[in-house]
Amino acid sequence: MLLRELLEELVLAEELGSQTYEKIAEVNEGDIAKTTLIFAKEEKKHTKVIQYLSEVIEGLENPVPEEVVLLLKKNSGKGEDPTFELEGASRKQLFQYALQIEKNSIELYEEIARHYEPDTVEMKEFIKLAKGERAHMYYILKILHDLK
């Protein structure tokens, strides 16, 4: 897999995250709906960050490390359940799905960042993306705890 292809996959993953949060907002109300709509917007911002990186990173035609490719394959798609559909899912299922997406994103962004020199724009941006996903994860964990 080339770096350009990896970045394209990351854009798709962020778009899926945004769609997931929009769906969660549809089936919730109040603070949860407002917060998940904010998360949807943040996922869209992440998409723009990745698109920006695809314009400034050198070596887009270089292969990415095998560890990153394996992690992407392991974490891509629909998380733990490849048959999961957003439509018709319960609130709890939606939050569990979003949690898995966030965990996968954190793991992947941190692994990608490890392959860049410290203090490079790329390393800083991937770490920043991981931190954003981690903040979402903590919020989701709180909601799941409250849903029990």
ChimeraX attribute file (.defattr): number of C-alpha atoms within 10 A of each C-alpha:
attribute: neighborCount
match mode: 1-to-1
recipient: residues
	/A:1	13
	/A:2	15
	/A:3	19
	/A:4	20
	/A:5	16
	/A:6	18
	/A:7	17
	/A:8	15
	/A:9	15
	/A:10	21
	/A:11	20
	/A:12	15
	/A:13	22
	/A:14	23
	/A:15	17
	/A:16	19
	/A:17	24
	/A:18	25
	/A:19	18
	/A:20	25
	/A:21	22
	/A:22	19
	/A:23	20
	/A:24	26
	/A:25	22
	/A:26	13
	/A:27	14
	/A:28	13
	/A:29	12
	/A:30	8
	/A:31	10
	/A:32	16
	/A:33	18
	/A:34	14
	/A:35	17
	/A:36	24
	/A:37	21
	/A:38	16
	/A:39	22
	/A:40	24
	/A:41	17
	/A:42	19
	/A:43	25
	/A:44	19
	/A:45	16
	/A:46	25
	/A:47	22
	/A:48	14
	/A:49	16
	/A:50	22
	/A:51	15
	/A:52	11
	/A:53	18
	/A:54	19
	/A:55	11
	/A:56	12
	/A:57	12
	/A:58	11
	/A:59	12
	/A:60	17
	/A:61	11
	/A:62	12
	/A:63	14
	/A:64	18
	/A:65	14
	/A:66	10
	/A:67	13
	/A:68	20
	/A:69	18
	/A:70	12
	/A:71	17
	/A:72	20
	/A:73	10
	/A:74	13
	/A:75	19
	/A:76	19
	/A:77	16
	/A:78	17
	/A:79	19
	/A:80	13
	/A:81	10
	/A:82	9
	/A:83	8
	/A:84	15
	/A:85	13
	/A:86	14
	/A:87	9
	/A:88	10
	/A:89	15
	/A:90	12
	/A:91	18
	/A:92	15
	/A:93	16
	/A:94	21
	/A:95	22
	/A:96	17
	/A:97	22
	/A:98	23
	/A:99	22
	/A:100	18
	/A:101	24
	/A:102	24
	/A:103	17
	/A:104	20
	/A:105	25
	/A:106	21
	/A:107	17
	/A:108	23
	/A:109	23
	/A:110	18
	/A:111	19
	/A:112	20
	/A:113	20
	/A:114	13
	/A:115	14
	/A:116	14
	/A:117	11
	/A:118	11
	/A:119	9
	/A:120	10
	/A:121	14
	/A:122	20
	/A:123	19
	/A:124	15
	/A:125	18
	/A:126	24
	/A:127	19
	/A:128	16
	/A:129	23
	/A:130	23
	/A:131	15
	/A:132	18
	/A:133	24
	/A:134	18
	/A:135	12
	/A:136	19
	/A:137	20
	/A:138	13
	/A:139	16
	/A:140	20
	/A:141	14
	/A:142	10
	/A:143	16
	/A:144	16
	/A:145	10
	/A:146	8
	/A:147	10
	/A:148	6
